[in-house]
Amino acid sequence: MKVKEIMDEEFIYITQDQSIEEVSIIMENGKKFTTPVVDENMHLVGWITSFELTKGLREGNEKISEVMHSKDSIVHVHENNPARLAVLETSHNKFVSIPVLNDDGVVVGVVRSFDIVETLSKLYEIKVYKIFKAMEQELKGVSWDELMEASAIVTRRRTGENVTAEEYEFRIKEATFGEAIWATGGLEKFFVGLIAIGQLVTAKKVARARK
Amino acid sequence: MKVKEIMDEEFIYITQDQSIEEVSIIMENGKKFTTPVVDENMHLVGWITSFELTKGLREGNEKISEVMHSKDSIVHVHENNPARLAVLETSHNKFVSIPVLNDDGVVVGVVRSFDIVETLSKLYEIKVYKIFKAMEQELKGVSWDELMEASAIVTRRRTGENVTAEEYEFRIKEATFGEAIWATGGLEKFFVGLIAIGQLVTAKKVARARK
């Protein structure tokens, strides 16, 4: 996934000649705590956060140019960078947003932390049930009931918890991937549990074929 | 995972009698765009964002009580809520942060979107190699080389791409889980690929045992 796939293209931008008062109203109305400052060619020339606005209003500054962060101090990402890079910058630097530039240095978007949250959290919200349905399709010749039975057996072996196939099925219908990796103690353990289930049903299938 | 595990406990808070000027300086210094307003018992009574501050400064308001969001309008989460809930609220409502309350209505923390980004992105940064190493351990009696060979075969079958076991190993040493699910077309597909690999090595192991 690239930065351009998660960026906000409908971003607000301002120029350095605008007044601090005017920009504060624009940012309040647009509900933006940060915004890029651009020149007439949409090149990035500065960055404004609400902190510069409150300070500027308090201290009687007039223009955005008097209070903005200069271009050199701004962390930005390129539209074709991996989205991962924007994610890392956001969390490491505790930014709420980062400007996105294209090859010509033109500001083409802004990546915001809650957009990243939305993108990342989609994965966590996938139902475990969907993963098992995909597994059933892959494991040809294994019925859904056999898969649930094997899952209950593997769970009993690993956790000591006395769970039935029916209970297991009910559980995965409710559970999300995020909950499952938390419950099993991490991504690797979750996958390894699934591999163990896959092995068990395959072994049973082989045994059945031999009879 | 619970809300209290991802919240910031070292949050800034203010009272409604403080002046807007004073609070704007506190929030600039603490680099916070939002902050809870509490009473003497740390109960939540309001919420301030930078937008109320710029508006208040512009319009000549004095006290926080004149400009804050009232308690009724504030979305909050409980410290024992699933972290998922804070994640969903943050992305759906495009909040940068949400106050966290305990059973007594006391503000005990703030969940910030970049903290969520950090937590969520850790999962994406796990190396695929680690998943295969866990798989190797689970698939007893299967060597690492056999696992890589099977992985290359499954990849060739599924994508038509002519990849060798060595190339596959190199690839998973570099790739993260986030890149892998993107490359395979989704979580289910990634996982089903692993199940297919598990089946193939198991089949080979069984065939070897029969000889």
Interface residues (C-beta under 8 A of the other chain):
Chain A: M1 E21 S24 I25 M27 E28 K31 F33 T49 S50 F51 L53 T54 K55 L57 R58 P82 R84 V87 L88 T90 S91 H92 K94 F95 V96 R112 S113 F114 D115 I116 V117 E118 L120 S121 L123 Y124 E125 I126 K130 I131 A134 M135 Q137 E138 L139 T176 F177 G178 E179 I181 W182 L187 E188 K189 F191 V192 L194 I195 A196 G198 Q199 T202 A203 V206
Chain B: M1 E21 S24 I25 M27 E28 K31 F33 T49 S50 F51 L53 T54 K55 L57 R58 P82 R84 V87 L88 T90 S91 H92 K94 F95 V96 R112 S113 F114 D115 I116 V117 E118 L120 S121 L123 Y124 E125 I126 K130 I131 K133 A134 M135 Q137 E138 L139 T176 F177 G178 E179 I181 W182 L187 E188 K189 F191 V192 L194 I195 A196 G198 Q199 T202 A203 V206
